[in-house]
Amino acid sequence: MTVLAQFGLFLSSYAPLFGVFSLLDSFGRGTPTTVCLALTAVGVLLPFLVLGATRPVASQKLEVADSAVRDGDALAYIATYLVPFAAITATTARERGALGLFVFVIAVIYIRSGLFYINPLLALAGYRLFQVTTTGGASAVLLSHQRAFLPPDTDLQARRLSDYVYWETGS
């Protein structure tokens, strides 16, 4: 997955926060609110566009020996929203810059750590995260929209999104 696609997923993970900023006119009325609203709208579409762009990637058989649900990762990520809420009334250029710097640092960490699969919008859309161990002993993360539970010794079809992240395709 390209850095651009990962950045798009990062931006989309903050779409709910930008929506709140636009509703509360956190950066002032007019253009700042319109920008936040636009970021919300684009952010809501991005995860589905990025996953849709992986359709040409051939699916492969993933032999799962064991799995564990990792849905809590999305909740932990949402905790990063708390710091920006402390500055939700960023009225001065200095406060806005500090908030922008915070979001930039989170973006760099998110992309460099390969955490693009942690996205609250995907969770809201019904995607579940699983930590899986393959029959070959490799550890991977699986995004699935098709199941709430992944029993041991399961074979499934998935597209590789990165070295260790897969998206279950069902075909």
Secondary structure, 3 states (H helix, E strand, C coil): CCHHHHHHHHHHHCHHHHHHHHHCCCCCCCHHHHHHHHHHHHHHHHHHHHHHHCCCCCCEEEEEEEEEECCHHHHHHHHHHHHHHHCCCCCCHHHHHHHHHHHHHHHHHHHHCCCCCCCHHHHHCCCEEEEEEECCCCEEEEEECCCCCCCCCEEEEEEECCCCEEEECCC
